[in-house]
Amino acid sequence: MQKCIAFLVSLCMETHHIQIQKTAHYYTIGGIGKHIKNLILVCHGYGQLASRFIYKFDDLEDGETFILAPEGLSRFYWKGFTGEVGASWMTKADRLDEIEDYSRYIKLLYDKYVSECADDVKITLLGFSQGCATQCRWIMRYRPDFDNLILWAGSFPKDINYLAAKSYFSNKKLFTIIGKNDEFLTAKNLDNQKKFIASQELDNELIFFEGKHEIDRETLKQLIEKL
């Protein structure tokens, strides 16, 4: 009976979409201005908050570096109705709308702060876990200028055709950083990642560190220093 009622309701129901204004939250480290030679835009992972995630990068602030951390537009309670709060970039429900929303949001921040930096500012985009797909999807929508793309504890989403953007990536450095003890990594997943990257002809450097599903400060510092 319940299935019949649900079916009848579905015949009558219409789906609608409307764009509304929403207050987004983001966090920064460093003072913006024409003295900024390095801008690092970082996207957190699933369930994290940008206000906490950004402190993984505070060692990089040197007077010429500006760190920008947008927060996912969807917040939720980790344990049901109360307690710790986390944020997410998207779910499978209305995923294309959510991708469009966060892509527009990140581009707005990018345009605002890049324009306030030195004319030759070096731009590094870093995504952690779910934030890896977030970085890839917004740049493939808007094709912003950047110098380095770092995917940490995550991978290139496979629903994107990167071959079509080969010239776009030709002058950019791409990195994938993985902890050897990452609890979400399997040998099969890693092998599939490597095969996909090769099939898309992405000139990507794979770097391992001794750690789990986390940002390792020393590995991060060493990588940023050599860029």
N, C-alpha and C positions, 0 to 999 in steps of 0.2 A: 504493500500500500504506500509506504513512504517513498519508494522508488517511483511509483506512478505519479505521486504528488510533485516530487522534484522534477520529473519530466515535464509535467504540465506547466509548472512555474517557469521552467527554462524556455518553453515556447512563447510565453508572454513577456519575459524579461528582455530588456534592451540594455546594452552596455554603452556607457558614455564616458568621455574623457574631457577634462577641462584643465587648463593651466592656471595655477594660482600663484600668488606670492608666498614665499616661505622664507623664514629666517634660517640661514645656514651658519655654522660655526667653524671657525678656523683659528689656527694659532701660529705664532711666529717666534723666531729667535733671531736677534740681531736688529740693528737699525737700518731701515731702508734708505737709499740715497745713491747718488752717482759714484760713491766710493765702493759700492758693492760690485765685486768682480766675479763672485760665484753665487748663483742662486740654486738652492736644492729644494725641490718640491717633492714631498714625501706623502705617500698614501698608506694608511694603516691597514691592518688585516681585519678579518671578521671578528666582531665582538669587542674590538678595542675602541678606545677614545683617543682622539688626536691630542687632547690636552696632556695625556700621559705618554703617548707614543713619541711625541716630539722630543722628549728628554733623552731618548736614545741617541740624539744627534747633537747634544749641547757641546760635546768636545770639539765639534767642527767650527764653532763660532770663533773667528779670529780677527774680527774687525772689518773684514772684507767679504764675509760670507753671510748670506741671509737664508734662513731655513723657513719654509712655508709648509704648513700641515693642514690641509682641509679635512673636515670630518664627514663621514658618511651621513647621508640625509635621513636615515632611518635609525632611531634609537629603540632599544627594548630592554626589558629586565631579563637578566641571565636566568634567574630562577623563578620564573612565573610572573608574580605580581609585585614583587618588592626586591630590595637588595641591590646588588651590583648592576650598573647600567652599561650596555655596550652599544656599538653602532655598526651598521652594515651598509655596504654600498648598493646592494641589490639582492633580490631573491628571484626565483623562477616565475613568480606572479607578475604579469605585466612587465617583464624584464626589459623590453625595448623602450618603454616609457621611462623606466628608472635609469637605463643607460643614457638616454638622451638628457634627462634631468641632471645627472651628475657630470656628464660631459660638458654641458653648457656652464654649469657652476664652476668647474675647475678651469675652464677656458677664461671665464670672467676674472678669476683670481690671477691666472697666468698673465693676462693682458695688463691688468692693473699694476702688478709688481715688476714685471720685466721692463715695462716702460720707465720705471723709476730707477732702474739700475744703470751701471755704466753701459755705454753703447756696445762694448765688446764683451758683455757679461757672458760667462760660461754657465750653461744651464744643464743641470743634472736632474733627471726624473727617477725617483726610486719608489717601487711598490713592494710592500711586504704581504705575502700570502694572498688574500683576496685582493689586496691593493695592486697586485701585479696585473691582473686582468683589467682593473680600473684604469691604470696608466695606459695600457695598450689600446683600450677601446676609445678613450678620449683623444689620444693622439692620432689614431687612424680616422677619426671623424673630422678633426680640424687641422691636422698636419702642421702643428706649431714648430718653430725652430727650437732645437735643443742639441746638446752635444753628447750627452751620455744617458743611457737608459739602463737602470739596474733593477732586475727582477730578483727579489730576495725571498727564498722559501716559496717560490711559485713559478709559474711558467707562462709562456705565450698562449693565450686562449686559442683553441684550434678552430673556432668558427670564423676566423678572419683570414683573408687571402693576403699574405704579406708579399707574395711574389709581385702583385700588382703595384706595390710600393717600393720596389727594389731601388729605384733611383733616390727615393726619399731617405732611405736608410743608408745609402752609400757612403755618406760622410759623417756617420754617427757611430759611436762605440756602444756596443750592446754587451751586457753581462748578466749571467745567471749565477746567483750565490746560493749554495746549499750546504746545510749542516750535515756532516757525515752521520749524525745520530738523530736526524729529523724523524720524529715519530710518525709523520704523515707520508714519508717517502718510502717507496718500495723499488726494488731493482727493475721491476717491469715498468713502473711509472717513469723512472729515469730513462730507461731505454726508449720508451715511446716519445719522451720529450726530445731526446737527441735526434731521433728519426724525423720528427716533425720539423725541428729547426733546420735540419739538413735539407728536407724536401722543400722548404720555403726559401732556401739559400740565404739564410740570415747569418751574418758574420758575427756570431755570438761566442763570447769567451765564458767557459764554465769554470767556476772557482768553488772549491770545497773548503770548509773550515771544521775544526773540531768543536762540534756543538749540536744543539737540537733545533727546534722550530723557533728561532729567535734571532734578533739582531745582535751580532757579536761586535762590540765596540772596537776591538783591536783590528779585526778584519775590515770593518767599515773604514776606519781611519787609514789603514794601509792602502785601500783601494782608492779613496778620495785623493790621497796624496799623490798617487801616480797618474791621475787623470789629467 
